[in-house]
Amino acid sequence: MNKAIYIATIEENCGKTIISLGLMRTLLGRTARVGYFRPIIEDYEEGKKDTHIEMVISHFDLDINYEDAYAITKSKLIKKKNKGKLGEVVDLIIEKYKKLEERFDFVLVEGTSFSGEGTVIELDMNVLIAKNLGIPTIIVGSGEGKTLEELVDNLNLAYNSFKVKEVEVLAVIANKVQPENLDLVTSGLQKSLPNSILVNSIPLISSLHNPTIQEIVEVLDAKILFGHEYLNNQSGSYSIGAMQLCNYLLHLKENGLIITPGDRADIILGALQANESANYPSVSGIVLTGNIIPEESILKLIEGLSTVVPIITVEGGTYHIANKIGNIKSKIYAGNLQKIETSINTFDKYVDLDALTNKFNAFEAEGMTPKMFQYNLVKRAKEHRKHIVLPEGNDDRIIIAAARLQAMDVVDISIIGNQKQIESKVVELGLEFDFSKIAIINPKDSEHYDDYVNTYYELRKAKNVTLGMAKDLLEDVSYFGTMMVYKGHADGMVSGAAHTTQHTILPALQFIKTKPNSSVVSSIFFMCLEDRVSIFGDCAINPNPTAEQLAEIAISSADSSTAFGIEPKIAMLSYSSGSSGKGDEVDKVRAATEIVRKKRPDLKIEGPIQYDAAVDMEVGQSKMPNSEVAGQASVLIFPDLNTGNNTYKAVQRETGALAIGPMLQGLNKPVNDLSRGCTIDDIINTVVITAIQAQGL
């Protein structure tokens, strides 16, 4: 079984970061522990670190120290080589790699970047490292600026360099190919390479190619005057503001970067006004040249604007600065989630993941780790795409989550809110947001509003609801979003970032209602612990369920567990294990356990059982030695809301576990509730599980 893969490029700026990010995400979904290693890195300034390593470790939350993720810098490598001590470098690389190999199920090894000094030796060095580590290779080349013949020849040369040293090449990937040439490049490579080699082509993605304002600041050593919070804005193009404003406005392009002398107040203010105007494209940033700071009156005017893009000032003339910006090779760094997610989504779309991972000689880790679970959630959601409505469009977290979900390309989304306000927020937050792919709905302006009002009135008139009451309620975002789900105009709803649980769930209880075999709506949390995913229920809805309700919660939770790929082993929790305990509460749990056994003899269940006996193998076997559940429970059912809610929060805070949920069970269609303290990641995870719930209907 292969324990690693080596990613090698054939030249500078091949875009191997797309491959690294995409492959890392794929690996984390298929095995428990994945390591990351760069044998040779570029030199970095004193007190700083390699930004690429930091980005991979932080984004995927890898359990690796920075110093363990690389072996040597390029300048030290060259000095060693010049002194005839290359063998020492190889020994160091092997030593550091082996330490990672011992700790992890799989290690992704990333080769050099072909930049700076020493590029002439890099291909040979990559071959030498892969050979000595004994791991197979993926070769990545760039089609940018090359003919088909040149690209094929370059990749064949690299392939032969590895094969002559008996390094197994699993795949060859042509990156940065013009979209219209993808099939041509793939077929050309397939004809020239052995049939055993997997060949894929990835198009040039302009949003990954364009530098952010942050990168421009670093390259130009610029001073930031305004817009620190929007430095991740990407410059789609740049233009020089040297003509009169009335003429210059005609040259603005979407996400354009404006380069102009610092004393051109007309261009500066005109560009900021155009950015706010619906009649002109948005502006990504403004570069002021000549080291000229606008006059105090102009600065004061800018400070008072509601929306300000990054404005930076630099030394140097306008045309000199424009040339420097044009030569910037954009990188992907930890803070730019939009580029990271675009990279991962691009990799998923254009690389045959199953064929590639099959070539790794099928490795599987036991159990369901958090990274596997999250990877599989996204993968499943993508397989059968669903439409989710987010009714709280006035919340920044919802808008940011929607932008990231769009970049992930995992679900279709509608947002309930005011179009102009959301557009303004998107600009203010510096987001990439394709409004043509996300519907923004204002309830009263919707073509479905009258139909929704009449539908609600007919459903609830027996409850003394009048038509006027129905009109008022359907202006409420929760009622409108729930009606979208009821009418089939959305597959599910996620709300609660700005509303109470009752506000979110009440409309669903009124007209979506419970499933035919369900009498109670309950909830579960997916608790992503360090080495496993457990299901906790009910921690959000039912204060004090009866034995019958507790049994139904357990059955629903077991079915949810199965639906999400976790084998259900149910622990009915109490303060007592087995038959020793006495009292109403333990008797309730005991009765609920028996109800489950009668209704669902196929389920593995134990109860009453204490928490430690349920999750700790040693304790479980000592207290209940013949149990199929003790010590290995995956579904933990709490006797009441007080116990469940406090326990999940205690586990989350004390262990650092990720709690995904609550996910509601028992409704005819999926409606899920967020906490008002939810994070953007909470929203994204809940949207994804809602989409998967909708697939099962």
DAGIVEN-V639176 format. One record per residue. D_CENTER is the distance of its C-alpha to the mean C-alpha in whole Angstrom. Layout:
{{D_CENTER} {D_CENTER}}
This chain:
{{29} {27} {25} {24} {23} {24} {22} {25} {26} {29} {29} {27} {24} {23} {20} {19} {16} {14} {16} {15} {11} {11} {14} {12} {9} {12} {15} {13} {13} {16} {18} {18} {18} {17} {19} {19} {22} {23} {27} {28} {26} {27} {30} {28} {30} {32} {30} {26} {24} {22} {19} {18} {18} {17} {14} {13} {14} {13} {9} {9} {12} {15} {18} {20} {22} {22} {26} {25} {22} {25} {29} {31} {30} {32} {35} {36} {36} {38} {40} {40} {41} {44} {45} {45} {43} {40} {41} {40} {36} {36} {37} {34} {31} {32} {33} {30} {28} {30} {29} {25} {26} {28} {25} {22} {22} {21} {21} {19} {22} {21} {25} {26} {25} {29} {29} {32} {35} {36} {34} {37} {36} {33} {33} {35} {34} {30} {33} {35} {32} {30} {34} {34} {31} {32} {29} {28} {26} {24} {26} {24} {26} {26} {28} {28} {31} {33} {35} {34} {37} {36} {32} {33} {36} {34} {31} {34} {36} {33} {33} {37} {36} {34} {36} {39} {38} {37} {33} {32} {29} {27} {25} {26} {23} {25} {22} {23} {25} {26} {25} {28} {29} {26} {29} {32} {30} {29} {32} {34} {32} {32} {36} {36} {34} {35} {34} {32} {30} {27} {26} {23} {23} {20} {21} {21} {18} {20} {17} {16} {20} {21} {21} {20} {22} {21} {22} {25} {26} {26} {28} {31} {31} {31} {32} {29} {31} {29} {25} {24} {21} {20} {20} {17} {19} {19} {23} {23} {27} {29} {33} {36} {38} {41} {43} {44} {41} {42} {42} {39} {37} {37} {35} {32} {29} {25} {23} {27} {28} {31} {33} {37} {39} {39} {42} {41} {40} {41} {38} {36} {37} {37} {33} {32} {34} {32} {29} {30} {32} {30} {33} {31} {28} {26} {26} {24} {26} {30} {31} {35} {37} {40} {39} {41} {39} {40} {43} {43} {43} {40} {38} {39} {38} {35} {34} {35} {33} {30} {27} {28} {26} {26} {29} {30} {34} {35} {38} {39} {40} {38} {39} {38} {35} {34} {34} {32} {29} {30} {30} {27} {24} {21} {18} {15} {15} {13} {13} {12} {8} {9} {11} {8} {6} {9} {11} {9} {9} {13} {13} {13} {15} {18} {18} {20} {18} {20} {23} {22} {21} {24} {26} {24} {27} {25} {24} {23} {23} {24} {22} {19} {17} {14} {11} {13} {13} {9} {9} {12} {11} {9} {12} {14} {13} {13} {16} {18} {16} {17} {18} {17} {19} {18} {21} {21} {20} {22} {20} {18} {15} {15} {15} {12} {10} {11} {11} {7} {8} {10} {9} {7} {10} {10} {13} {16} {16} {19} {19} {23} {24} {26} {25} {27} {26} {22} {23} {24} {21} {19} {21} {22} {18} {18} {15} {15} {16} {18} {20} {21} {18} {18} {21} {23} {25} {28} {30} {34} {33} {31} {33} {33} {34} {38} {37} {34} {37} {40} {37} {37} {41} {42} {39} {40} {44} {46} {44} {46} {43} {45} {43} {43} {41} {39} {38} {37} {35} {33} {33} {30} {27} {26} {29} {28} {25} {26} {29} {26} {25} {29} {30} {27} {26} {22} {21} {20} {20} {18} {20} {21} {19} {23} {25} {26} {26} {29} {28} {25} {27} {31} {30} {29} {32} {34} {33} {30} {32} {32} {32} {35} {35} {34} {36} {33} {29} {28} {24} {22} {19} {17} {18} {16} {19} {19} {20} {20} {18} {21} {22} {24} {26} {27} {26} {26} {28} {32} {34} {36} {36} {39} {40} {39} {36} {35} {35} {34} {31} {31} {31} {28} {26} {27} {26} {23} {22} {24} {22} {19} {20} {22} {25} {27} {29} {30} {32} {34} {34} {37} {39} {41} {41} {43} {46} {47} {46} {48} {47} {46} {42} {42} {44} {42} {39} {42} {43} {39} {39} {42} {41} {37} {40} {42} {39} {37} {39} {36} {34} {34} {35} {36} {38} {39} {37} {36} {32} {33} {35} {32} {30} {32} {34} {37} {37} {37} {39} {42} {42} {41} {42} {42} {39} {36} {33} {35} {32} {30} {29} {25} {26} {28} {30} {31} {34} {34} {31} {32} {32} {28} {27} {28} {27} {24} {24} {26} {24} {20} {22} {24} {22} {19} {17} {14} {16} {14} {16} {19} {19} {23} {25} {28} {28} {29} {25} {22} {22} {20} {20} {18} {20} {21} {20} {16} {13} {10} {8} {11} {11} {8} {9} {12} {12} {11} {14} {16} {15} {16} {19} {20} {20} {23} {25}}
